[in-house]
């Protein structure tokens, strides 16, 4: 990982050379450097000067890849022996050992589904508004000005 020092009008930037994504010159002649995962940096100098700095810093750190060594020449493949040189009778091939017989057991039956509760089935299909209305209808009605209503607030 090589660092590059890029000058700007407000200070200097220390940038990792591998993180430079792009260089750009704006219409007013300002050069900006794009950083991977960051905001563009406004730097002093032309694109050529900044690119030269970046390439000079990134170049020595990366070893030059040598051309891969040529593959060694393949050894000549020996031709098969003529049929006349083979013996008249080929030796019999060895018999393979019989595979051991493994008894197959059926898989265990699946567990039965758990029973559903009655309360879950009773409320199924009703909306929240229907349940609230049913609860309000079941509650006793009290006049707002009654003594019973006044005692509830104490």
C-alpha positions in Angstrom: 0.0 0.0 0.0 1.6 3.3 -1.2 0.5 6.7 -0.1 0.5 9.8 -2.3 0.7 13.4 -1.1 -1.6 15.5 -3.2 -1.5 19.3 -2.7 -4.7 21.5 -2.6 -5.3 25.1 -1.9 -6.6 24.4 1.6 -4.0 21.8 2.7 -2.6 18.5 1.6 -4.2 15.1 1.2 -2.6 11.8 1.9 -4.2 9.2 -0.4 -3.7 5.5 -0.9 -2.6 5.1 -4.5 -4.8 2.0 -5.1 -7.9 4.0 -4.1 -7.7 6.6 -6.8 -10.6 5.9 -9.2 -10.5 8.8 -11.7 -9.0 12.2 -12.6 -11.1 15.0 -14.0 -10.6 18.6 -15.1 -13.5 20.9 -14.7 -14.5 23.7 -17.1 -12.7 26.3 -14.9 -9.4 24.3 -15.1 -9.5 22.8 -11.6 -8.4 19.2 -11.3 -10.3 16.8 -9.1 -9.3 13.3 -8.0 -12.0 10.6 -7.4 -11.4 8.3 -4.5 -13.0 4.9 -4.1 -15.7 5.1 -1.5 -15.1 8.8 -0.9 -15.7 12.3 -2.1 -13.7 13.9 -5.0 -10.7 15.9 -3.9 -9.9 19.3 -5.5 -6.1 19.4 -6.1 -3.6 21.8 -7.5 -1.9 20.9 -10.8 -2.9 19.6 -14.2 -4.2 16.1 -14.9 -0.8 15.2 -16.3 1.1 16.3 -13.2 -1.3 14.5 -10.8 -1.4 11.3 -12.9 2.4 11.3 -13.0 2.5 11.5 -9.1 0.0 8.7 -8.8 1.8 6.4 -11.3 5.2 7.2 -9.8 3.9 6.2 -6.3 2.0 3.1 -7.4 4.7 1.8 -9.8 7.6 0.8 -7.6 5.4 -1.0 -5.0 4.0 -3.4 -7.5 6.5 -5.9 -8.7 6.6 -6.3 -12.5 5.0 -9.6 -13.5 7.6 -11.7 -15.3 6.3 -13.6 -18.3 5.4 -17.1 -17.4 8.1 -19.6 -18.1 7.5 -21.6 -21.2 6.1 -25.0 -20.6 8.7 -27.8 -20.8 8.5 -29.7 -24.1 6.2 -32.6 -23.7 7.9 -36.0 -23.7 7.1 -38.1 -26.8 4.3 -40.5 -26.0 5.4 -44.1 -26.5 3.4 -45.9 -29.2 1.5 -48.9 -28.1 3.2 -52.2 -28.7 2.2 -54.1 -31.8 -0.5 -56.7 -31.5 1.8 -59.5 -32.5 4.0 -59.0 -29.5 1.0 -59.5 -27.1 0.5 -63.0 -25.7 -2.2 -65.1 -27.3 -4.3 -65.3 -24.2 -4.9 -62.3 -22.0 -5.0 -63.0 -18.3 -8.5 -63.0 -16.8 -9.5 -59.8 -15.1 -9.9 -60.1 -11.3 -13.5 -60.4 -10.1 -14.6 -57.4 -8.1 -15.6 -58.2 -4.5 -19.4 -58.2 -4.0 -20.6 -55.0 -2.2 -21.9 -55.6 1.3 -25.7 -55.7 1.5 -27.1 -52.9 3.7 -30.7 -53.4 4.9 -32.9 -50.4 3.9 -35.1 -49.1 6.7 -38.0 -46.9 6.0 -37.8 -43.4 7.4 -39.7 -42.8 10.7 -43.2 -41.4 10.3 -43.6 -37.6 10.4 -44.8 -36.2 13.8 -48.5 -35.3 13.8 -49.4 -31.6 13.7 -50.0 -30.0 17.1 -53.7 -29.4 17.9 -54.9 -25.9 17.3 -56.4 -24.0 20.2 -60.1 -23.1 20.1 -59.5 -19.4 20.7 -57.4 -19.1 17.6 -60.0 -20.7 15.4 -62.8 -18.6 16.9 -61.2 -15.2 16.1 -60.0 -16.3 12.6 -61.8 -14.3 10.0 -62.7 -11.3 12.2 -61.0 -8.0 11.7 -59.8 -5.7 14.5 -62.8 -3.4 13.9 -65.2 -6.3 14.3 -63.6 -7.4 17.5 -63.6 -3.9 19.0 -67.3 -3.5 18.1 -68.1 -6.8 19.7 -66.3 -5.9 22.9 -68.1 -2.5 23.1 -71.5 -4.2 22.6 -70.8 -6.6 25.4 -69.8 -3.9 28.0 -72.6 -2.4 30.1 -73.7 1.0 29.1 -73.5 3.8 31.7 -74.8 7.3 31.3 -72.0 9.9 31.4 -73.5 11.9 34.2 -74.3 9.1 36.5 -72.7 8.7 40.0 -71.2 5.4 38.9 -69.4 7.1 36.0 -68.2 9.9 38.3 -66.7 7.4 40.8 -64.7 5.7 38.0 -62.6 8.8 37.5 -61.6 9.1 41.2 
